[in-house]
C-alpha cells in the first residue's frame, strides 16, 4: 500500500522532531548561574556589574566557551527587558500627566475651576 503525501509529511515531521529532541542542549549549572548574581540586578547599572562578573568568569576559563556564550545571550536579553520595563513605566507616567492636563483643559473650557489630581 503506497503512502499518501499526507502520511509522508507526517513521517517527515515526526523524524525532524525526534532529531531536534536528540540534540544536546546547553544549560548553565546552578553554580554558574549564581556567579551572575542576577537576584541583585534590578536595573541597568546592576546588570552591567553582573556582565562584568560574567565576562571575568569567561576570561579566566572557569566556564566553557559554549556555556559562556549562552550566559552572555541571557545577559544581553535582560538589558533589552530592562529598557522595555523602564519605557513602559515612562509611558504610564506620561499618560497620567496627559490625563491631568486633559481634565484641566476640560474644566477651563467649561468655566469650572480645575481639580487637583
N, CA, C and O atoms as CSV, one atom per row, in Angstrom:
chain,resi,resn,atom,element,x,y,z
A,1,UNK,N,N,0.859,-1.163,0.000
A,1,UNK,CA,C,0.000,0.000,0.000
A,1,UNK,C,C,0.911,1.233,0.000
A,1,UNK,O,O,1.681,1.414,0.943
A,2,UNK,N,N,0.846,2.076,-1.021
A,2,UNK,CA,C,1.698,3.277,-1.075
A,2,UNK,C,C,1.223,4.323,-0.068
A,2,UNK,O,O,0.035,4.434,0.237
A,3,UNK,N,N,2.189,5.081,0.433
A,3,UNK,CA,C,1.865,6.144,1.390
A,3,UNK,C,C,1.311,7.363,0.675
A,3,UNK,O,O,1.731,7.698,-0.433
A,4,UNK,N,N,0.384,8.003,1.311
A,4,UNK,CA,C,-0.154,9.242,0.754
A,4,UNK,C,C,0.820,10.376,1.057
A,4,UNK,O,O,1.706,10.238,1.901
A,5,UNK,N,N,0.651,11.475,0.374
A,5,UNK,CA,C,1.510,12.647,0.598
A,5,UNK,C,C,1.365,13.140,2.025
A,5,UNK,O,O,2.333,13.585,2.641
A,6,UNK,N,N,0.160,13.058,2.542
A,6,UNK,CA,C,-0.097,13.493,3.919
A,6,UNK,C,C,0.653,12.617,4.922
A,6,UNK,O,O,1.213,13.131,5.891
A,7,UNK,N,N,0.670,11.306,4.701
A,7,UNK,CA,C,1.373,10.385,5.601
A,7,UNK,C,C,2.880,10.614,5.527
A,7,UNK,O,O,3.562,10.570,6.551
A,8,UNK,N,N,3.402,10.858,4.328
A,8,UNK,CA,C,4.841,11.136,4.187
A,8,UNK,C,C,5.210,12.417,4.922
A,8,UNK,O,O,6.262,12.488,5.557
A,9,UNK,N,N,4.354,13.427,4.840
A,9,UNK,CA,C,4.618,14.697,5.526
A,9,UNK,C,C,4.634,14.490,7.033
A,9,UNK,O,O,5.510,15.006,7.728
A,10,UNK,N,N,3.656,13.727,7.541
A,10,UNK,CA,C,3.633,13.437,8.982
A,10,UNK,C,C,4.887,12.694,9.409
A,10,UNK,O,O,5.450,12.983,10.466
A,11,UNK,N,N,5.326,11.752,8.608
A,11,UNK,CA,C,6.539,10.988,8.925
A,11,UNK,C,C,7.768,11.875,8.942
A,11,UNK,O,O,8.626,11.725,9.812
A,12,UNK,N,N,7.867,12.799,7.995
A,12,UNK,CA,C,8.998,13.741,7.957
A,12,UNK,C,C,8.984,14.638,9.179
A,12,UNK,O,O,10.023,14.894,9.788
A,13,UNK,N,N,7.804,15.110,9.530
A,13,UNK,CA,C,7.697,15.997,10.699
A,13,UNK,C,C,8.073,15.260,11.974
A,13,UNK,O,O,8.743,15.823,12.841
A,14,UNK,N,N,7.650,14.008,12.098
A,14,UNK,CA,C,7.975,13.230,13.292
A,14,UNK,C,C,9.477,12.945,13.351
A,14,UNK,O,O,10.079,13.015,14.423
A,15,UNK,N,N,10.077,12.627,12.217
A,15,UNK,CA,C,11.522,12.372,12.189
A,15,UNK,C,C,12.300,13.634,12.540
A,15,UNK,O,O,13.301,13.564,13.254
A,16,UNK,N,N,11.854,14.782,12.048
A,16,UNK,CA,C,12.517,16.052,12.364
A,16,UNK,C,C,12.383,16.364,13.839
A,16,UNK,O,O,13.328,16.857,14.455
A,17,UNK,N,N,11.221,16.084,14.420
A,17,UNK,CA,C,11.012,16.323,15.846
A,17,UNK,C,C,11.949,15.445,16.669
A,17,UNK,O,O,12.538,15.916,17.642
A,18,UNK,N,N,12.092,14.190,16.299
A,18,UNK,CA,C,12.981,13.278,17.021
A,18,UNK,C,C,14.434,13.742,16.918
A,18,UNK,O,O,15.179,13.657,17.894
A,19,UNK,N,N,14.840,14.229,15.754
A,19,UNK,CA,C,16.216,14.736,15.600
A,19,UNK,C,C,16.450,15.951,16.487
A,19,UNK,O,O,17.502,16.073,17.115
A,20,UNK,N,N,15.467,16.852,16.537
A,20,UNK,CA,C,15.616,18.039,17.398
A,20,UNK,C,C,15.721,17.651,18.864
A,20,UNK,O,O,16.539,18.210,19.595
A,21,UNK,N,N,14.911,16.707,19.300
A,21,UNK,CA,C,14.924,16.291,20.696
A,21,UNK,C,C,16.198,15.543,21.062
A,21,UNK,O,O,16.591,15.530,22.228
A,22,UNK,N,N,16.848,14.922,20.085
A,22,UNK,CA,C,18.067,14.170,20.362
A,22,UNK,C,C,19.289,15.083,20.511
A,22,UNK,O,O,20.314,14.648,21.037
A,23,UNK,N,N,19.202,16.330,20.061
A,23,UNK,CA,C,20.339,17.236,20.150
A,23,UNK,C,C,20.595,17.635,21.595
A,23,UNK,O,O,19.665,17.797,22.386
A,24,UNK,N,N,21.865,17.790,21.924
A,24,UNK,CA,C,22.242,18.214,23.268
A,24,UNK,C,C,21.871,19.680,23.463
A,24,UNK,O,O,21.983,20.490,22.544
A,25,UNK,N,N,21.430,20.005,24.668
A,25,UNK,CA,C,21.058,21.373,25.000
A,25,UNK,C,C,21.998,21.859,26.089
A,25,UNK,O,O,22.187,21.183,27.101
A,26,UNK,N,N,22.581,23.020,25.886
A,26,UNK,CA,C,23.492,23.584,26.887
A,26,UNK,C,C,22.697,24.393,27.884
A,26,UNK,O,O,21.866,25.221,27.509
A,27,UNK,N,N,22.951,24.155,29.139
A,27,UNK,CA,C,22.330,24.938,30.191
A,27,UNK,C,C,23.407,25.330,31.193
A,27,UNK,O,O,24.453,24.688,31.290
A,28,UNK,N,N,23.132,26.390,31.930
A,28,UNK,CA,C,24.051,26.804,32.972
A,28,UNK,C,C,23.792,25.979,34.225
A,28,UNK,O,O,22.644,25.693,34.563
A,29,UNK,N,N,24.859,25.600,34.909
A,29,UNK,CA,C,24.679,24.907,36.181
A,29,UNK,C,C,24.240,25.924,37.227
A,29,UNK,O,O,24.324,27.131,37.002
A,30,UNK,N,N,23.781,25.441,38.351
A,30,UNK,CA,C,23.333,26.338,39.418
A,30,UNK,C,C,24.479,27.224,39.898
A,30,UNK,O,O,24.276,28.399,40.203
A,31,UNK,N,N,25.682,26.658,39.965
A,31,UNK,CA,C,26.838,27.445,40.411
A,31,UNK,C,C,27.168,28.561,39.413
A,31,UNK,O,O,27.468,29.688,39.805
A,32,UNK,N,N,27.109,28.232,38.127
A,32,UNK,CA,C,27.396,29.242,37.117
A,32,UNK,C,C,26.334,30.335,37.125
A,32,UNK,O,O,26.645,31.509,36.924
A,33,UNK,N,N,25.104,29.957,37.355
A,33,UNK,CA,C,24.033,30.946,37.410
A,33,UNK,C,C,24.169,31.827,38.650
A,33,UNK,O,O,23.919,33.031,38.590
A,34,UNK,N,N,24.563,31.227,39.771
A,34,UNK,CA,C,24.789,32.010,40.990
A,34,UNK,C,C,25.909,33.024,40.789
A,34,UNK,O,O,25.888,34.099,41.387
A,35,UNK,N,N,26.885,32.686,39.950
A,35,UNK,CA,C,28.017,33.582,39.713
A,35,UNK,C,C,27.565,34.898,39.079
A,35,UNK,O,O,28.274,35.900,39.173
A,36,UNK,N,N,26.420,34.907,38.449
A,36,UNK,CA,C,25.932,36.122,37.808
A,36,UNK,C,C,25.350,37.118,38.807
A,36,UNK,O,O,25.308,38.316,38.527
A,37,UNK,N,N,24.903,36.643,39.965
A,37,UNK,CA,C,24.277,37.491,40.980
A,37,UNK,C,C,23.084,38.250,40.385
A,37,UNK,O,O,22.940,39.455,40.592
A,38,UNK,N,N,22.253,37.549,39.663
A,38,UNK,CA,C,21.121,38.185,38.996
A,38,UNK,C,C,20.039,38.629,39.965
A,38,UNK,O,O,19.221,39.482,39.619
A,39,UNK,N,N,20.015,38.076,41.161
A,39,UNK,CA,C,18.984,38.497,42.115
A,39,UNK,C,C,19.159,39.958,42.503
A,39,UNK,O,O,18.205,40.610,42.927
A,40,UNK,N,N,20.389,40.477,42.359
A,40,UNK,CA,C,20.647,41.886,42.664
A,40,UNK,C,C,20.458,42.794,41.448
A,40,UNK,O,O,20.411,44.016,41.589
A,41,UNK,N,N,20.352,42.214,40.277
A,41,UNK,CA,C,20.300,43.000,39.044
A,41,UNK,C,C,18.863,43.415,38.747
A,41,UNK,O,O,18.138,42.719,38.037
A,42,UNK,N,N,18.462,44.556,39.299
A,42,UNK,CA,C,17.110,45.037,39.050
A,42,UNK,C,C,17.095,46.332,38.255
A,42,UNK,O,O,16.037,46.928,38.059
A,43,UNK,N,N,18.259,46.770,37.798
A,43,UNK,CA,C,18.329,47.920,36.913
A,43,UNK,C,C,19.549,47.768,36.002
A,43,UNK,O,O,20.325,46.823,36.139
A,44,UNK,N,N,19.702,48.695,35.087
A,44,UNK,CA,C,20.773,48.598,34.092
A,44,UNK,C,C,22.147,48.609,34.752
A,44,UNK,O,O,23.030,47.857,34.338
A,45,UNK,N,N,22.348,49.445,35.771
A,45,UNK,CA,C,23.667,49.540,36.413
A,45,UNK,C,C,24.047,48.215,37.067
A,45,UNK,O,O,25.190,47.771,36.949
A,46,UNK,N,N,23.103,47.586,37.751
A,46,UNK,CA,C,23.382,46.289,38.376
A,46,UNK,C,C,23.620,45.218,37.317
A,46,UNK,O,O,24.417,44.304,37.527
A,47,UNK,N,N,22.934,45.328,36.184
A,47,UNK,CA,C,23.142,44.377,35.097
A,47,UNK,C,C,24.548,44.522,34.526
A,47,UNK,O,O,25.178,43.526,34.170
A,48,UNK,N,N,25.039,45.739,34.437
A,48,UNK,CA,C,26.399,45.955,33.935
A,48,UNK,C,C,27.412,45.296,34.873
A,48,UNK,O,O,28.378,44.687,34.413
A,49,UNK,N,N,27.195,45.416,36.179
A,49,UNK,CA,C,28.092,44.749,37.133
A,49,UNK,C,C,28.033,43.230,36.956
A,49,UNK,O,O,29.063,42.559,37.020
A,50,UNK,N,N,26.838,42.687,36.734
A,50,UNK,CA,C,26.707,41.240,36.519
A,50,UNK,C,C,27.415,40.824,35.235
A,50,UNK,O,O,28.036,39.762,35.186
A,51,UNK,N,N,27.328,41.650,34.199
A,51,UNK,CA,C,28.025,41.344,32.944
A,51,UNK,C,C,29.533,41.322,33.153
A,51,UNK,O,O,30.226,40.458,32.617
A,52,UNK,N,N,30.040,42.273,33.933
A,52,UNK,CA,C,31.478,42.304,34.201
A,52,UNK,C,C,31.921,41.033,34.923
A,52,UNK,O,O,32.953,40.456,34.582
A,53,UNK,N,N,31.147,40.593,35.920
A,53,UNK,CA,C,31.488,39.356,36.629
A,53,UNK,C,C,31.454,38.168,35.673
A,53,UNK,O,O,32.327,37.302,35.720
A,54,UNK,N,N,30.442,38.130,34.805
A,54,UNK,CA,C,30.315,37.012,33.863
A,54,UNK,C,C,31.473,37.007,32.879
A,54,UNK,O,O,32.014,35.945,32.572
A,55,UNK,N,N,31.862,38.168,32.381
A,55,UNK,CA,C,32.983,38.225,31.449
A,55,UNK,C,C,34.275,37.791,32.137
A,55,UNK,O,O,35.131,37.174,31.503
A,56,UNK,N,N,34.425,38.102,33.419
A,56,UNK,CA,C,35.602,37.655,34.164
A,56,UNK,C,C,35.626,36.129,34.271
A,56,UNK,O,O,36.688,35.517,34.166
A,57,UNK,N,N,34.460,35.515,34.478
A,57,UNK,CA,C,34.402,34.048,34.529
A,57,UNK,C,C,34.790,33.452,33.182
A,57,UNK,O,O,35.493,32.443,33.125
A,58,UNK,N,N,34.339,34.067,32.112
A,58,UNK,CA,C,34.679,33.552,30.782
A,58,UNK,C,C,36.154,33.736,30.460
A,58,UNK,O,O,36.783,32.850,29.881
A,59,UNK,N,N,36.706,34.885,30.833
A,59,UNK,CA,C,38.107,35.162,30.531
A,59,UNK,C,C,39.046,34.280,31.347
A,59,UNK,O,O,40.126,33.919,30.879
A,60,UNK,N,N,38.639,33.934,32.562
A,60,UNK,CA,C,39.504,33.103,33.409
A,60,UNK,C,C,39.416,31.624,33.039
A,60,UNK,O,O,40.224,30.825,33.512
A,61,UNK,N,N,38.459,31.252,32.210
A,61,UNK,CA,C,38.327,29.863,31.797
A,61,UNK,C,C,37.507,29.017,32.753
A,61,UNK,O,O,37.473,27.795,32.612
A,62,UNK,N,N,36.845,29.633,33.724
A,62,UNK,CA,C,36.012,28.880,34.672
A,62,UNK,C,C,34.788,28.279,33.984
A,62,UNK,O,O,34.232,27.282,34.446
A,63,UNK,N,N,34.381,28.887,32.889
A,63,UNK,CA,C,33.189,28.449,32.169
A,63,UNK,C,C,33.618,28.097,30.750
A,63,UNK,O,O,34.388,28.828,30.128
A,64,UNK,N,N,33.115,26.974,30.240
A,64,UNK,CA,C,33.480,26.593,28.878
A,64,UNK,C,C,32.886,27.591,27.879
A,64,UNK,O,O,31.876,28.227,28.178
A,65,UNK,N,N,33.494,27.736,26.706
A,65,UNK,CA,C,33.065,28.779,25.755
A,65,UNK,C,C,31.598,28.715,25.351
A,65,UNK,O,O,30.952,29.754,25.220
A,66,UNK,N,N,31.069,27.531,25.154
A,66,UNK,CA,C,29.665,27.435,24.723
A,66,UNK,C,C,28.724,27.890,25.838
A,66,UNK,O,O,27.741,28.586,25.581
A,67,UNK,N,N,29.027,27.496,27.070
A,67,UNK,CA,C,28.190,27.925,28.190
A,67,UNK,C,C,28.335,29.422,28.413
A,67,UNK,O,O,27.360,30.106,28.723
A,68,UNK,N,N,29.544,29.927,28.255
A,68,UNK,CA,C,29.775,31.365,28.408
A,68,UNK,C,C,28.956,32.143,27.377
A,68,UNK,O,O,28.383,33.188,27.684
A,69,UNK,N,N,28.911,31.619,26.155
A,69,UNK,CA,C,28.136,32.279,25.097
A,69,UNK,C,C,26.655,32.305,25.450
A,69,UNK,O,O,25.980,33.311,25.232
A,70,UNK,N,N,26.146,31.199,25.997
A,70,UNK,CA,C,24.733,31.157,26.378
A,70,UNK,C,C,24.445,32.125,27.523
A,70,UNK,O,O,23.413,32.795,27.525
A,71,UNK,N,N,25.355,32.200,28.494
A,71,UNK,CA,C,25.182,33.152,29.588
A,71,UNK,C,C,25.194,34.584,29.095
A,71,UNK,O,O,24.441,35.425,29.586
A,72,UNK,N,N,26.047,34.857,28.128
A,72,UNK,CA,C,26.118,36.197,27.548
A,72,UNK,C,C,24.814,36.535,26.833
A,72,UNK,O,O,24.332,37.664,26.920
A,73,UNK,N,N,24.249,35.570,26.133
A,73,UNK,CA,C,22.952,35.793,25.473
A,73,UNK,C,C,21.876,36.129,26.499
A,73,UNK,O,O,21.043,37.005,26.271
A,74,UNK,N,N,21.899,35.441,27.607
A,74,UNK,CA,C,20.940,35.711,28.674
A,74,UNK,C,C,21.084,37.144,29.168
A,74,UNK,O,O,20.090,37.858,29.304
A,75,UNK,N,N,22.305,37.564,29.433
A,75,UNK,CA,C,22.537,38.910,29.947
A,75,UNK,C,C,22.166,39.981,28.931
A,75,UNK,O,O,21.621,41.022,29.297
A,76,UNK,N,N,22.454,39.735,27.676
A,76,UNK,CA,C,22.110,40.710,26.640
A,76,UNK,C,C,20.598,40.849,26.534
A,76,UNK,O,O,20.089,41.958,26.367
A,77,UNK,N,N,19.875,39.738,26.629
A,77,UNK,CA,C,18.410,39.821,26.538
A,77,UNK,C,C,17.827,40.539,27.750
A,77,UNK,O,O,16.804,41.211,27.626
A,78,UNK,N,N,18.454,40.412,28.919
A,78,UNK,CA,C,17.966,41.121,30.095
A,78,UNK,C,C,18.088,42.631,29.937
A,78,UNK,O,O,17.238,43.379,30.419
A,79,UNK,N,N,19.143,43.077,29.261
A,79,UNK,CA,C,19.304,44.516,29.041
A,79,UNK,C,C,18.126,45.095,28.287
A,79,UNK,O,O,17.609,46.152,28.650
A,80,UNK,N,N,17.701,44.412,27.243
A,80,UNK,CA,C,16.532,44.866,26.491
A,80,UNK,C,C,15.264,44.831,27.328
A,80,UNK,O,O,14.411,45.711,27.215
A,81,UNK,N,N,15.145,43.811,28.170
A,81,UNK,CA,C,13.968,43.706,29.040
A,81,UNK,C,C,13.901,44.878,30.013
A,81,UNK,O,O,12.824,45.425,30.252
A,82,UNK,N,N,15.037,45.265,30.574
A,82,UNK,CA,C,15.064,46.404,31.487
A,82,UNK,C,C,14.684,47.692,30.768
A,82,UNK,O,O,13.973,48.532,31.318
A,83,UNK,N,N,15.158,47.841,29.547
A,83,UNK,CA,C,14.824,49.052,28.789
A,83,UNK,C,C,13.330,49.110,28.501
A,83,UNK,O,O,12.707,50.165,28.620
A,84,UNK,N,N,12.765,47.981,28.126
A,84,UNK,CA,C,11.315,47.931,27.863
A,84,UNK,C,C,10.543,48.258,29.131
A,84,UNK,O,O,9.581,49.026,29.091
A,85,UNK,N,N,10.956,47.680,30.263
A,85,UNK,CA,C,10.285,47.954,31.535
A,85,UNK,C,C,10.338,49.443,31.866
A,85,UNK,O,O,9.329,50.035,32.250
A,86,UNK,N,N,11.529,50.052,31.713
A,86,UNK,CA,C,11.678,51.471,32.018
A,86,UNK,C,C,10.831,52.332,31.085
A,86,UNK,O,O,10.243,53.324,31.514
A,87,UNK,N,N,10.768,51.949,29.805
A,87,UNK,CA,C,9.956,52.708,28.854
A,87,UNK,C,C,8.466,52.575,29.169
A,87,UNK,O,O,7.713,53.539,29.027
A,88,UNK,N,N,8.042,51.395,29.593
A,88,UNK,CA,C,6.639,51.218,29.959
A,88,UNK,C,C,6.278,52.065,31.181
A,88,UNK,O,O,5.192,52.642,31.242
A,89,UNK,N,N,7.184,52.136,32.144
A,89,UNK,CA,C,6.938,52.999,33.303
A,89,UNK,C,C,6.842,54.455,32.875
A,89,UNK,O,O,5.992,55.195,33.370
A,90,UNK,N,N,7.706,54.867,31.961
A,90,UNK,CA,C,7.686,56.256,31.478
A,90,UNK,C,C,6.384,56.554,30.729
A,90,UNK,O,O,5.814,57.633,30.886
A,91,UNK,N,N,5.915,55.608,29.922
A,91,UNK,CA,C,4.656,55.800,29.192
A,91,UNK,C,C,3.500,55.942,30.172
A,91,UNK,O,O,2.643,56.807,29.990
A,92,UNK,N,N,3.461,55.101,31.215
A,92,UNK,CA,C,2.393,55.217,32.214
A,92,UNK,C,C,2.433,56.578,32.907
A,92,UNK,O,O,1.391,57.185,33.157
A,93,UNK,N,N,3.633,57.049,33.215
A,93,UNK,CA,C,3.780,58.355,33.859
A,93,UNK,C,C,3.279,59.465,32.932
A,93,UNK,O,O,2.575,60.373,33.373
A,94,UNK,N,N,3.639,59.392,31.663
A,94,UNK,CA,C,3.192,60.399,30.704
A,94,UNK,C,C,1.679,60.342,30.498
A,94,UNK,O,O,1.038,61.376,30.309
A,95,UNK,N,N,1.104,59.130,30.535
A,95,UNK,CA,C,-0.353,59.007,30.413
A,95,UNK,C,C,-1.055,59.683,31.593
A,95,UNK,O,O,-2.096,60.315,31.412
A,96,UNK,N,N,-0.497,59.555,32.793
A,96,UNK,CA,C,-1.083,60.225,33.958
A,96,UNK,C,C,-1.011,61.737,33.800
A,96,UNK,O,O,-1.975,62.439,34.105
A,97,UNK,N,N,0.127,62.245,33.323
A,97,UNK,CA,C,0.276,63.689,33.122
A,97,UNK,C,C,-0.710,64.171,32.072
A,97,UNK,O,O,-1.334,65.218,32.242
A,98,UNK,N,N,-0.857,63.416,30.983
A,98,UNK,CA,C,-1.787,63.794,29.922
A,98,UNK,C,C,-3.221,63.790,30.430
A,98,UNK,O,O,-3.997,64.689,30.108
A,99,UNK,N,N,-3.577,62.785,31.220
A,99,UNK,CA,C,-4.931,62.716,31.766
A,99,UNK,C,C,-5.216,63.941,32.646
A,99,UNK,O,O,-6.302,64.517,32.575
A,100,UNK,N,N,-4.244,64.335,33.471
A,100,UNK,CA,C,-4.403,65.522,34.314
A,100,UNK,C,C,-4.557,66.773,33.455
A,100,UNK,O,O,-5.407,67.621,33.728
A,101,UNK,N,N,-3.740,66.880,32.427
A,101,UNK,CA,C,-3.814,68.035,31.527
A,101,UNK,C,C,-5.179,68.091,30.847
A,101,UNK,O,O,-5.779,69.162,30.752
A,102,UNK,N,N,-5.673,66.951,30.375
A,102,UNK,CA,C,-6.977,66.921,29.709
A,102,UNK,C,C,-8.094,67.313,30.665
A,102,UNK,O,O,-9.024,68.018,30.274
A,103,UNK,N,N,-8.013,66.862,31.918
A,103,UNK,CA,C,-9.032,67.234,32.905
A,103,UNK,C,C,-9.023,68.737,33.146
A,103,UNK,O,O,-10.080,69.361,33.238
A,104,UNK,N,N,-7.830,69.318,33.246
A,104,UNK,CA,C,-7.726,70.751,33.456
A,104,UNK,C,C,-8.227,71.524,32.241
A,104,UNK,O,O,-8.882,72.556,32.390
A,105,UNK,N,N,-7.927,71.035,31.043
A,105,UNK,CA,C,-8.374,71.704,29.823
A,105,UNK,C,C,-9.896,71.659,29.712
A,105,UNK,O,O,-10.515,72.649,29.321
A,106,UNK,N,N,-10.507,70.520,30.052
A,106,UNK,CA,C,-11.968,70.408,30.016
A,106,UNK,C,C,-12.605,71.340,31.028
A,106,UNK,O,O,-13.624,71.973,30.753
A,107,UNK,N,N,-12.004,71.417,32.186
A,107,UNK,CA,C,-12.570,72.269,33.242
A,107,UNK,C,C,-12.493,73.735,32.856
A,107,UNK,O,O,-13.432,74.487,33.118
A,108,UNK,N,N,-11.405,74.158,32.243
A,108,UNK,CA,C,-11.280,75.573,31.873
A,108,UNK,C,C,-12.191,75.922,30.709
A,108,UNK,O,O,-12.650,77.061,30.622
A,109,UNK,N,N,-12.470,74.984,29.811
A,109,UNK,CA,C,-13.368,75.278,28.685
A,109,UNK,C,C,-14.822,75.384,29.171
A,109,UNK,O,O,-15.643,76.042,28.533
A,110,UNK,N,N,-15.127,74.752,30.270
A,110,UNK,CA,C,-16.488,74.835,30.833
A,110,UNK,C,C,-16.617,75.995,31.833
A,110,UNK,O,O,-17.706,76.284,32.329
A,111,UNK,N,N,-15.513,76.636,32.109
A,111,UNK,CA,C,-15.545,77.740,33.062
A,111,UNK,C,C,-15.517,77.289,34.504
A,111,UNK,O,O,-15.854,78.059,35.403
A,112,UNK,N,N,-15.118,76.047,34.737
A,112,UNK,CA,C,-15.043,75.499,36.088
A,112,UNK,C,C,-13.620,75.585,36.605
A,112,UNK,O,O,-12.680,75.579,35.809
A,113,UNK,N,N,-13.435,75.663,37.906
A,113,UNK,CA,C,-12.073,75.619,38.431
A,113,UNK,C,C,-11.484,74.210,38.238
A,113,UNK,O,O,-12.194,73.211,38.351
A,114,UNK,N,N,-10.196,74.150,37.950
A,114,UNK,CA,C,-9.536,72.869,37.722
A,114,UNK,C,C,-9.416,72.085,39.003
A,114,UNK,O,O,-9.106,72.642,40.056
A,115,UNK,N,N,-9.666,70.755,38.914
A,115,UNK,CA,C,-9.495,69.880,40.079
A,115,UNK,C,C,-8.056,69.451,40.156
A,115,UNK,O,O,-7.388,69.288,39.135
A,116,UNK,N,N,-7.575,69.267,41.373
A,116,UNK,CA,C,-6.212,68.759,41.514
A,116,UNK,C,C,-6.256,67.238,41.404
A,116,UNK,O,O,-7.245,66.613,41.787
A,117,UNK,N,N,-5.188,66.648,40.882
A,117,UNK,CA,C,-5.158,65.196,40.644
A,117,UNK,C,C,-4.901,64.425,41.868
A,117,UNK,O,O,-4.847,63.196,41.824
